Amino acid sequence: MSIESADDNPTSSPGPNQAVGVDVGGSGIKGGIVDLDTGELVGERYKVLTPQPATPQAVAAGIRDVVEHFDWNGPVGVALPVVVTSGIARTAANIDKAWIGTDIYELLGAELGGRRLSVLNDADAAGMAEDRYGAGKDYKGVVMLLTFGTGIGSAIMFNGVLIPNTELGHMHVGKKEAEHQASSKVKEDNDLSYSEWAVEVSKVLAAYEALFWPEVFIAGGGISRKAHKWIPHLTNRTPVVPATLQNTAGIVGAAMAVVAGLRP
């Protein structure tokens, strides 16, 4: 089940200001021990395949496998592709719809024993990490992360404080939801050039900035790796910068959440 692993002797006891973060995606469940003084992983991350179907119990078992790989008895943060309020999953993206209505702390508490636990939306976790350690670290005020993929994920930070579960990809801009206009899937499905796609992204960003007046947009998702091909074509007012943490952002943000005692 393992895809990539840490060294032969993973850390087992929590160091100062360390936690395990686990990021659950549609294809993989990946985790690592995070040094929150630096935002870097201690050793390599470890990844297992996301079970199919990705039911709550099956995914919980995968999360347990990742945590137990590190022989870890300290705090654990988990990033999930769901909206979380009062510990309950309210939506389900890229995982089984059986997650909706699940008490996540009851589920994961049974799998992870007495470990201190925090669970949050995956875009929110990535936003927290980018804001503190990544592309947003030099900005004050409102910082917005947007992940461009199958949909558009969002996270809003204000002076380092998360405003959870914003789900701005579902906001209507004109006659369509934003993610039906400007996700990277829309670019692929309609065979748009980067400059053509940037026109649609600019419309969405202009709508967001009119409401929230951010200091910066951080562009995440796989297409951010080609930011030089489309960010220069954007016409909205607010600066847009590519995310820098890439595959570790969700892991780092999840670890941040549990150390901060965040439980949305």
Solvent accessible surface area in square Angstrom, and as a share of the most:
residue,aa,sasa,rsa
1,M,130,0.58
2,S,60,0.39
3,I,88,0.45
4,E,63,0.28
5,S,61,0.39
6,A,12,0.09
7,D,81,0.42
8,D,139,0.72
9,N,133,0.68
10,P,35,0.22
11,T,50,0.29
12,S,41,0.27
13,S,72,0.46
14,P,59,0.37
15,G,24,0.23
16,P,118,0.74
17,N,66,0.34
18,Q,31,0.14
19,A,0,0.00
20,V,0,0.00
21,G,0,0.00
22,V,0,0.00
23,D,18,0.09
24,V,1,0.00
25,G,24,0.23
26,G,32,0.31
27,S,82,0.53
28,G,5,0.04
29,I,0,0.00
30,K,32,0.14
31,G,0,0.00
32,G,0,0.00
33,I,1,0.01
34,V,0,0.00
35,D,35,0.18
36,L,9,0.04
37,D,102,0.53
38,T,72,0.42
39,G,6,0.06
40,E,113,0.51
41,L,40,0.20
42,V,49,0.28
43,G,42,0.40
44,E,112,0.50
45,R,40,0.15
46,Y,26,0.10
47,K,41,0.17
48,V,2,0.01
49,L,97,0.48
50,T,6,0.04
51,P,29,0.18
52,Q,132,0.59
53,P,89,0.56
54,A,5,0.04
55,T,43,0.25
56,P,18,0.11
57,Q,105,0.46
58,A,34,0.26
59,V,0,0.00
60,A,0,0.00
61,A,29,0.22
62,G,1,0.01
63,I,0,0.00
64,R,73,0.27
65,D,45,0.24
66,V,0,0.00
67,V,0,0.00
68,E,92,0.41
69,H,49,0.22
70,F,1,0.01
71,D,98,0.51
72,W,1,0.00
73,N,104,0.54
74,G,7,0.07
75,P,16,0.10
76,V,0,0.00
77,G,0,0.00
78,V,0,0.00
79,A,0,0.00
80,L,0,0.00
81,P,11,0.07
82,V,1,0.01
83,V,18,0.10
84,V,0,0.00
85,T,53,0.31
86,S,98,0.63
87,G,6,0.05
88,I,34,0.17
89,A,0,0.00
90,R,112,0.41
91,T,55,0.32
92,A,7,0.05
93,A,54,0.42
94,N,108,0.56
95,I,14,0.07
96,D,43,0.22
97,K,135,0.57
98,A,58,0.45
99,W,0,0.00
100,I,90,0.46
101,G,53,0.51
102,T,24,0.14
103,D,57,0.29
104,I,0,0.00
105,Y,29,0.11
106,E,126,0.57
107,L,25,0.12
108,L,0,0.00
109,G,28,0.27
110,A,92,0.71
111,E,30,0.13
112,L,2,0.01
113,G,50,0.48
114,G,87,0.84
115,R,59,0.22
116,R,132,0.48
117,L,14,0.07
118,S,1,0.00
119,V,0,0.00
120,L,1,0.00
121,N,10,0.05
122,D,43,0.22
123,A,9,0.07
124,D,1,0.01
125,A,0,0.00
126,A,15,0.12
127,G,2,0.02
128,M,14,0.06
129,A,0,0.00
130,E,2,0.01
131,D,16,0.08
132,R,128,0.47
133,Y,36,0.14
134,G,7,0.06
135,A,19,0.15
136,G,0,0.00
137,K,125,0.53
138,D,122,0.63
139,Y,76,0.29
140,K,162,0.69
141,G,17,0.16
142,V,31,0.18
143,V,3,0.02
144,M,0,0.00
145,L,4,0.02
146,L,1,0.01
147,T,36,0.21
148,F,4,0.02
149,G,28,0.27
150,T,99,0.58
151,G,23,0.22
152,I,10,0.05
153,G,22,0.21
154,S,4,0.03
155,A,0,0.00
156,I,5,0.03
157,M,5,0.02
158,F,103,0.43
159,N,90,0.46
160,G,46,0.44
161,V,100,0.58
162,L,20,0.10
163,I,86,0.44
164,P,57,0.36
165,N,32,0.17
166,T,32,0.19
167,E,61,0.27
168,L,15,0.08
169,G,1,0.01
170,H,92,0.41
171,M,48,0.21
172,H,117,0.52
173,V,20,0.11
174,G,73,0.70
175,K,197,0.83
176,K,116,0.49
177,E,39,0.17
178,A,0,0.00
179,E,28,0.13
180,H,106,0.47
181,Q,21,0.10
182,A,0,0.00
183,S,1,0.01
184,S,13,0.09
185,K,91,0.38
186,V,24,0.14
187,K,30,0.13
188,E,129,0.58
189,D,95,0.49
190,N,90,0.46
191,D,129,0.67
192,L,42,0.21
193,S,53,0.34
194,Y,52,0.20
195,S,48,0.31
196,E,92,0.41
197,W,0,0.00
198,A,0,0.00
199,V,83,0.47
200,E,45,0.20
201,V,1,0.00
202,S,7,0.05
203,K,103,0.44
204,V,0,0.00
205,L,2,0.01
206,A,43,0.34
207,A,24,0.19
208,Y,0,0.00
209,E,7,0.03
210,A,65,0.50
211,L,114,0.57
212,F,69,0.29
213,W,163,0.57
214,P,11,0.07
215,E,91,0.41
216,V,0,0.00
217,F,2,0.01
218,I,1,0.00
219,A,2,0.01
220,G,3,0.03
221,G,32,0.31
222,G,45,0.43
223,I,22,0.11
224,S,4,0.03
225,R,134,0.49
226,K,96,0.41
227,A,9,0.07
228,H,132,0.59
229,K,87,0.37
230,W,0,0.00
231,I,32,0.16
232,P,98,0.62
233,H,92,0.41
234,L,26,0.13
235,T,116,0.68
236,N,23,0.12
237,R,132,0.48
238,T,8,0.05
239,P,76,0.48
240,V,20,0.12
241,V,38,0.22
242,P,53,0.34
243,A,11,0.09
244,T,81,0.47
245,L,36,0.18
246,Q,67,0.30
247,N,75,0.39
248,T,40,0.23
249,A,8,0.06
250,G,6,0.06
251,I,0,0.00
252,V,0,0.00
253,G,0,0.00
254,A,0,0.00
255,A,0,0.00
256,M,9,0.04
257,A,0,0.00
258,V,1,0.01
259,V,56,0.32
260,A,73,0.57
261,G,51,0.49
262,L,50,0.25
263,R,141,0.51
264,P,25,0.16
